Amino acid sequence: MSYCIYEVDREKRIATLTFNRPEKLNALVPMDDLEEVIDRLYEADRDNDVAVVVMKGAGRAFGSGYDIDAVRARRGFTEEKRPPQRRRYWGVDEWWGRRGILQKILTCDKVTIAQVHGYCYGGHFEMMCACDMAIASKDALFTHPGYTYLGIEGPIPLYVLMIGWRRVKEMMLLGKPLTAKEAHEFGLVNRVVSMEKLDKEVAQIAETIASRPLDGIVMGKKEFQMAMDIMGLSAGYDLASISHTLMSNLKFEPGEFNLMRELKDKGRKGMYSSRDERYSDQAWRDKDTKKTTKKK
């Protein structure tokens, strides 16, 4: 099954790219899923009938990030012998690298809008950050769980420019998801509306932008791209690739929670149970999960 549903309204000049794995909260499995999203964005770039690309998720969430088994494989924990660093680096280059999905979203010629509801976690959180705008429903939750279990990494310069040093560090070190209200207050998303109004709000914004001259949109995006390069954002993505590779060498001390080992020994359900027991101080987890599930 295709990971993306890609549709174009040529009269309105709006393309919609929907992540379509709702049974797994749209979890990503490389490489095919990433290549498919990149291909659709290149298609939008070349299409003169597209001025705006709306990115959204099917089902209960925008997206839960990388499939956890894929994370384990990418870090070399599915092999008897750990792969060399160069191969682990190549394995993440299509995510953060110059030709990877995040920089493709960031440098897309057309305006990209993330339409966020439910979970916006992990890799989907990073994709949302790379979009030009983000509109969220009130039930949306934002974070990257990997920071808690596998170390701090990612395009940190982009995060810092968006929400500031203190908030980035709080998100990474505490692991508590940001609510839609907090994300809006911090500048992570542009607007927050009820779930019932989300489609309409995004459509109105997309149609307004798409009514602008296409040349102005494309050349304006190029100017933004150069400005971001001057501020070091492209280098930040290169840093993310290198830091991820280094983090795959983590040495867990006795008594520390080892996500990869728990996943191998106990499977997904057992791993999550061990995580919740280990991080019992995070009382917000059950509250936020129940709240999000109930609303959907």
C-alpha positions in Angstrom: 0.0 0.0 0.0 1.2 3.5 -0.8 2.3 5.5 2.2 1.0 8.8 0.6 -2.2 9.8 -0.9 -1.4 12.7 -3.2 -4.2 14.8 -4.7 -4.1 18.1 -6.6 -6.9 20.6 -6.9 -5.7 22.4 -10.1 -8.4 25.0 -10.0 -7.3 26.1 -6.5 -3.6 25.3 -7.1 -3.4 23.2 -3.9 -1.9 19.8 -3.5 -2.7 17.6 -0.5 -0.2 14.9 0.7 -1.8 12.6 3.3 0.3 10.1 5.3 -1.7 6.9 5.0 -0.8 4.3 7.6 -3.6 5.1 10.2 -3.4 1.6 11.8 0.1 2.5 13.0 -0.5 6.2 13.6 1.2 6.8 10.2 4.6 5.5 11.5 7.4 5.8 8.9 9.4 2.9 7.6 12.4 3.8 5.6 13.5 3.8 2.8 10.4 3.5 0.6 8.2 5.8 2.7 10.7 8.6 2.6 11.4 8.3 -1.1 7.7 8.4 -1.8 7.2 11.6 0.1 10.3 13.2 -1.5 9.0 12.1 -5.0 5.6 13.7 -4.3 7.3 17.0 -3.2 9.5 17.0 -6.4 6.3 16.4 -8.4 4.7 19.5 -6.7 7.8 21.5 -7.5 7.5 20.7 -11.2 3.8 21.2 -11.4 2.8 24.7 -12.5 -0.7 24.0 -11.2 0.5 23.7 -7.6 1.3 26.7 -5.4 0.7 25.1 -1.9 1.2 21.7 -0.5 -0.8 20.7 2.6 0.7 17.8 4.6 -1.7 15.9 6.9 -2.2 12.5 8.5 -5.0 10.0 8.1 -6.8 8.6 11.1 -6.1 9.6 14.7 -2.8 11.5 14.2 -0.6 13.6 12.0 2.1 11.0 12.7 4.0 9.1 15.4 7.4 9.3 13.8 9.7 6.4 12.8 8.4 2.8 13.3 10.3 1.7 16.5 11.6 -1.5 14.8 13.0 0.6 12.0 14.7 2.8 14.6 16.3 -0.3 16.1 17.5 -1.5 12.7 18.9 2.0 11.8 21.0 2.0 14.9 22.5 -1.4 14.0 20.9 -3.3 16.9 19.4 -6.0 14.6 22.8 -7.4 13.6 25.2 -9.6 15.5 28.0 -7.2 14.7 27.5 -3.5 14.8 27.9 -1.9 11.4 30.6 0.7 10.9 29.9 4.3 11.5 30.1 5.2 7.8 27.2 2.9 7.1 25.1 4.2 10.0 25.7 7.7 8.7 24.6 6.7 5.2 21.5 5.3 6.7 20.4 8.6 8.1 21.5 10.8 5.2 18.1 10.4 3.4 16.5 11.9 6.5 18.6 14.9 7.5 21.1 15.0 4.6 21.2 17.6 1.8 19.1 15.3 -0.4 17.0 14.0 2.5 13.3 14.4 3.2 13.6 17.2 5.8 15.7 19.5 3.7 13.4 18.7 0.7 10.5 20.0 2.8 12.5 22.9 4.0 13.6 23.9 0.5 10.4 23.0 -1.4 9.7 25.6 -4.1 6.0 25.6 -3.1 4.6 26.7 0.2 4.2 23.8 2.7 1.5 23.7 5.4 1.4 21.1 8.1 -2.2 20.3 9.2 -1.6 18.7 12.6 -4.0 16.7 14.8 -3.4 14.2 17.5 0.2 13.0 17.9 2.9 14.9 16.1 5.9 12.9 17.4 9.4 12.0 16.4 10.0 12.2 12.6 6.6 13.8 12.0 7.5 16.5 14.5 10.6 17.2 12.5 8.7 17.3 9.2 6.2 19.7 10.8 9.0 22.0 11.9 10.4 22.0 8.3 7.1 23.2 6.8 6.5 26.9 6.1 3.4 27.0 8.3 1.6 24.7 10.8 -2.0 24.8 11.8 -3.0 22.5 14.7 -6.2 21.2 16.3 -6.6 21.7 20.0 -5.9 18.0 20.8 -2.5 18.0 19.1 0.6 17.0 21.1 4.2 17.8 20.0 7.5 16.2 21.0 10.3 13.8 19.9 10.3 10.8 22.4 13.8 9.7 21.1 15.4 12.6 23.0 14.4 10.9 26.3 15.6 7.4 25.5 18.3 7.7 22.8 19.9 11.1 23.4 19.6 14.6 22.1 20.0 15.1 18.4 18.2 16.7 15.4 18.3 20.1 13.7 18.8 22.0 16.9 19.5 25.4 15.2 16.1 25.3 13.6 14.4 24.5 16.9 16.3 27.2 18.8 15.3 29.8 16.2 11.7 28.7 16.4 11.1 28.5 20.2 14.3 29.4 22.0 17.1 27.7 23.9 15.3 27.1 27.2 12.2 25.6 25.6 14.1 23.3 23.3 16.2 22.0 26.3 13.1 21.5 28.4 11.4 19.6 25.7 14.5 17.4 25.1 15.5 16.8 28.7 12.1 16.3 30.4 10.3 14.5 27.5 7.0 16.1 28.2 5.0 16.8 25.0 3.9 20.3 24.3 0.2 20.9 24.1 -1.3 22.7 21.1 -1.8 25.8 23.3 1.9 25.7 24.4 3.1 25.1 20.8 1.2 28.2 19.7 2.4 30.4 22.6 6.0 29.3 21.9 5.7 30.0 18.1 5.9 26.4 17.0 2.5 26.6 15.2 0.7 29.5 13.6 -2.8 28.8 14.7 -4.8 26.4 16.9 -8.5 25.6 16.1 -11.0 23.0 17.1 -10.8 19.7 15.3 -14.1 20.4 13.6 -12.7 23.6 12.1 -9.2 22.3 11.2 -9.9 21.4 7.5 -11.7 24.7 6.9 -9.0 26.8 8.5 -6.2 25.1 6.6 -8.2 25.3 3.3 -8.8 29.1 3.8 -5.1 29.8 4.5 -4.0 27.6 1.6 -6.4 29.2 -0.9 -5.2 32.7 0.2 -1.6 31.8 -0.4 -2.3 30.0 -3.6 -4.0 33.1 -5.0 -0.6 34.9 -5.1 1.6 35.0 -8.2 3.4 31.7 -8.5 6.7 33.3 -9.5 6.5 35.4 -6.4 6.0 32.3 -4.2 8.8 30.4 -5.7 11.4 33.2 -5.7 10.3 34.2 -2.2 11.0 30.6 -1.1 14.4 30.8 -2.7 15.1 34.0 -0.7 14.0 32.3 2.5 16.3 29.4 1.7 19.3 31.6 1.3 18.4 33.5 4.5 18.2 30.1 6.4 21.5 29.1 5.0 23.1 32.3 6.2 21.7 31.5 9.7 23.2 28.0 9.5 20.1 25.9 9.3 21.4 23.6 6.5 24.5 23.0 8.6 22.2 22.2 11.5 20.8 19.3 9.5 24.3 18.1 8.7 25.0 18.2 12.4 21.9 16.1 13.0 23.2 13.4 10.7 26.5 13.3 12.4 25.1 13.5 16.0 22.6 10.7 15.2 25.5 8.5 14.0 27.5 9.2 17.2 24.4 8.6 19.4 24.1 5.1 17.9 27.2 4.3 20.0 25.5 5.0 23.3 26.8 2.9 26.2 24.1 2.3 28.7 25.2 2.1 32.3 23.7 -0.5 34.8 20.3 0.6 35.9 19.7 2.9 32.9 16.7 2.3 30.7 17.9 0.7 27.4 15.1 1.1 24.8 16.8 -1.1 22.2 17.5 -4.0 24.6 14.0 -3.9 26.1 12.5 -3.9 22.6 14.7 -6.9 21.6 14.0 -8.9 24.8 10.3 -8.0 25.4 8.8 -6.9 22.1 6.9 -3.6 21.7 4.3 -4.1 24.4 6.9 -5.3 27.0 9.2 -2.4 26.0 6.5 0.2 26.5 5.5 -1.4 29.9 9.2 -1.2 31.0 9.4 2.4 29.8 6.3 3.4 31.8 7.6 1.7 34.9 11.0 3.3 34.6 9.6 6.8 33.9 6.8 6.6 36.5 7.7 10.2 37.4 6.1 11.3 34.1 2.6 11.3 35.4 1.5 13.5 32.5 1.9 10.5 30.1 -1.3 8.6 31.0 -3.3 11.8 31.4 -2.3 13.2 27.9 -2.7 9.8 26.2 -6.2 9.3 27.6 -7.1 12.8 26.7 -5.9 12.5 23.2 -7.5 9.1 22.7 -10.8 10.2 24.0 -11.0 13.2 21.7 -10.5 11.0 18.7 
